Amino acid sequence: MFRRCLLTCILVLGLHASACATQEFRATPISLADQVGVGETYAGIRLLGALRLARTEINGQRLCGLSGLAWDEDAGILYILSDFGALFHLRPEFNQQGHLTRIQPVAAYPLRDARDRPLRFPYNDAEGLAIRQGDNAIQGDTELLISFERRPRVVCYAPTGHWRGDEKLPAPLRNRRRYRDENQALEAITFHPRWGLLVGTEAPLRNEPADQVRLFQLDGGHSWSYPLAPALGSALVAMEALPNNDLLTLERAFVAPLRPLIISLRRTSLPTPGEATPLTVADVAVFDSSQGWLLDNFEGLTHHREQRFFMISDDNCSAWQSTLLVYFALLPARLETTPR
């Protein structure tokens, strides 16, 4: 999660202000860049639509501060997770060209603890969202895996927000003192077909190289060293398994109001655990606010269908930021199998 004092300063750079809070649900189509329209390609992706979601409430839950995404193919639902422990169900709509045109609210639930009580601060700082059993043609067995900051943990939930159990963390992630900051803990999570549940820290752990974070396998305890992008302030905020078992990762770089906001989509493969060398990571698309891109604090990423993905920004419930939901496709060359 961004430090709120820094994000407020984004207004000085001329970035957009979000709409005022309202009970009406509004999703407005927007353009991310004058030079790249819907259906056109940029670097390794094709843009397929973008929406600005107005701040509102759904079933009493505030739709803001959104950090996690997961697509449930069996239910046709896009789950969206807020930093304040709320889980939203929305249904996206597309035109004949496959472009994202609208999204409709379906339901919203608070995340609950083992005693069936809604989570409260500091235990409600939910950041990462992954899905298990959401594409097996069986209705009602979907599990959502949620990673947290402030009180780092991974918890299994039902889509209604009911607690189903805690996942055991690898030893380096259990001690809160190992993290560089309580707001730089378990930000990225995904379910990988080969390696199972994976988590990654937003920033390097204490006493580890400052330009790398580790990706941890929860079931097995293996880890990989992931080199961050060269942009100053780069942090790992999301990751998602690709159809060929590679990883698509999302990084955000923001250090000061007079520096650009940089969002990077990158790709890597995971070799057999135990190799000491860092992963090889390639840029897929890098978005720089100083180059005309309408950006915000993108933190959520999920695979939709085939080579298509959703990405969402966390507005921190700030009047100076916006919630942007972006739909894009990886170009075919980006899905080629990488040798293991």
N, C-alpha and C positions, 0 to 999 in steps of 0.2 A: 504494500500500500504506500502511496506517496505520502510524504510529510505534508500536512495540510498547509503549513505556512508557505511552503514553496509553491504549491499549486495555486494559491490565491494570486501569486505574482504573475501567473500566465496571462492574466488579463492585460498586463502591460505590453505584452508581445503582440496583442491584437488577435488573440485566439477568441473563439466564439463564446458567448454567454448562453446558458441554457434557459429554457422557458420556465416561467414561474410555476410553482406547484399547483396542481389542479386535480380534481377527482376524475376528470375526463381523460380517458386513455387516448393519447395521440402519438402516432409514429409517422414522421414526416420524411419523405424521400429527400436526400441531399446529394450533392456532388462533393467528392473528396478532393478533386483537383480539376482545374480548368483544362489541363492538358490531357487528362485521361478520363474518358466517359464510361458509362455502364456498357459492358460488352467488349471493352477495349483492353489491351494487355499492357502491363507494366512489369518490367523485369521478368520474374518467373511466375507471374500470376495473371489471371484475367478477372477484372472487377465485375461483379454480378449484382451490384446494388448496395446501397447504404441507407440506413434510416436513423433519424434522431428521435430518441424516445423521450417524451416529456415526463417530467417528474410528476408522479401521481401516487395513489394508493390502490392496491388490489386486495380485497378481503382484509383490509386493515393493515396491510404490510406496505411500507414505503418502497416504491420502485426507484431506488437510487443506490449509489455505491456498489455497482454490480461488478463482480470480479471473476465469476466462474460460469462456464457454459457446459452443457452436455446434451447431446441429441439422442432421444429415445425413438428408434425406428419402429419398434413394435407399437408404441402409443401415438406416434406422429407428433411428439411434444418436444419443444426446446425448453430445457430447464435452465433457469438463470438464478445465480446465487448472489446474495448481497453480503457486504461486509458486516452487516448487523444481524446475521443469522436468520434471514428470510429466504425461502425457496419459491420461485415463481414458475408457473407453467404457462407457456405461450405457444401459439400455433402460427408458424410463418406461412405466407402465401406468395405464390410465384406466378409470373405471366407465362405465356406460351414459349418465350425464349429462355425460360429458366431463371429469370432475374427476380430478385427479392423485391416485392412491391408493398407488402403490408405484413403486419404481425398482430395477432389478436390475443388478448389475455384470456386465460382459461381458469386459473386458480392460483392461490398463493397460500403458503403455510409457514409458520415459524418453526425453526429447528428446535427439537426438544431433547432434554437430557434423559438419562436412564430412569429417572423418576417421573417422566412425562411432563416436565416443567419447561416452558420456553427458556432458551438460553439467554443469559444475561452477561453484561460486560464483567470481566474481560474474556469470558469463555465463548462469546458469540462472534469473534473476529474470524469469520469463515472467508477463505480466500480461493482455494482450488477445488474444482469439481470434476469427477470422473464417473463413468458409468460402467456397470457390469450387468450382463444379461439383458441388454436393451435391444439386441438384434438377433434373437433366437426364435422368433415367431411364437413365443409363449407369453400370453398376457398375464400381467400381475406379478412377475417375479423380478422386476427391475430393482437393482441395488445402486445407490448413489454413494460414492466415496468422497468425503469432504476433508480437506486439509485446512489447518488453522494456524494463525499467528498468535502472538501474545501468550497463549497457552498451547504450544505446539503439540499437535496430535492429528491422527487420521481416524475418522469415525465413519461407520457404515450407517446409512439412513434409508428408510423407505421414501418413495416420492412424496409422501404426505408429511415428511419432516420428522417422522417417528424414529427414535434411536433403535438401532439393531445391533450395536456392539462396536467396541474400539478395536482398531487394528494395531498390532504390535509393531513399534518402531525399531529400527536398527539402533544399536547402542549409542552411536555418535549423535543421534537426534533426540534422545530422551532427556538430556540435560539442558535446561534452558540457558545455562551459562556458556554453552558451546556456540550459540548464535551471536553474531556481531551486534544485533539489535533485536528487540522483541518484535519490531515491525518488519523484520527481514528474515522470517522463518520459512514455514512450509507453504510456499506460494504456488508451486507447480505440481500437478499430479495427473497421471494418466494410467489407464489399464492397457498393458501391452500384451498382444496375443502370445508372444514367446516368453517374456520375462515377468509377466504378471503385473502387479501393482507397483508403479514407480513414483517416487517423489523427488523433488529437487528444491533446494533452498534458494531464496531470492538472491542472497549475497553469500560469499564464501564464509565457511565456518571460521571461528577464531583460530589463529595460528596455522591457517592454510593459505595457499597462494591467493593473492588479492585479485588475480585475473581469471580465476577458475571457480566454478561451483561443482559440487558432486551430485550426481543422480544416484539415488539409492533404490535397490530392489527390496521391497518389504519382506517378501517370502524367499529367503535365501541369504539376505544380508550382503549381497555383492554391491559394488558401486563403480561408477565411471566418473572420470574427471572431464568436465565439460568446459572448454575455454569460452569465455564471454566475448562478445563483439568488441572491437577496438574503441568504439565510441565511449567517451568518458562518462562514467556513471551507469554503465550497462548493468542490467539486472535481469535474471531469469524470472518471468512472471507466469508462463504457461507452457505446456507441451502436450502434444497429441500424437498418437501412433498413426502412421501412414498405412495405406493398404498393403504396402510391401514390407511392413514391420520396421521401417525407418522411423525416425522421430521428426516431426515438425515442431520447432520451438519458437516462442515469442519472447523477445527481449525489449525492454524499455530503457532509454537513457535520457535522464534529465538531471541537471546539476545546478542550474541557476537561471533566473529570469532572462538574462541576456544571452543565454546559450540556446540553441535549437532543441526541440524535443525530437528524439529519434526513436522510431519503432522499427524493429527488425524481425522479419520472418526468416528463420534459418532451418537447415536440415542436416541431420547426422544419422549415422547407423550405429548400432550397439553391438560390438564384437563380444565374443565369449568373455565373461567377467574374469578378471585376474591379470589382464594385460596392463602394464604400468603406464603406457603412453596415453596422453590425453586423446580424447575423441577428435576426429577430423570433422569440422563443422563448415558448411558452405552457406553463403547468403542466398536466399530465395528472392526476397524483395526488401529493400530498405527505404523507409519513408522518413523524410526530413522536413520539419515544419518550415525551415528557412527556404525550402524549394517549392513552396506553394501548396503543400499538402495540408488539408484540414484534419488535424490530429487532436487526440486527447489521450488520456492515460489508459491505453489499451492493456488489459490484463487477462482477458478470458478468450479461450480458443477451443473449438470442438470440430470434429469431423462430422460432416452431414452425410453425403452419399457420393460414391465414386471419388472424384478428386476435389470435391467441393467442401468448403469450411465456413464456419461463422467465427467472427471475432468481435469482442465487445469492449468498450471503455468504461472505466470506473470514474464517475464524476465526483466521488467523495461526498455526495450530497451537498455540493457547493454550488452557489448561484453563478459562479464564474466558469463553470465547466459544463460539459454536455455528455450524455450517454449516447454513444454511437454504436450501432449494430451494423457490421460490415459482412457482406457475403462475397466470397471469391472462390476461384478455382485455381489449382496448381496446373501449370502447363504440363503436357505429357512428359516432356523431358525430365521434369522434376520428380517423376514417379518411377523412374527406372530403378531396377534393383541394384543396390550398392553391394559389391562383393564383401563378404564377411571375413 
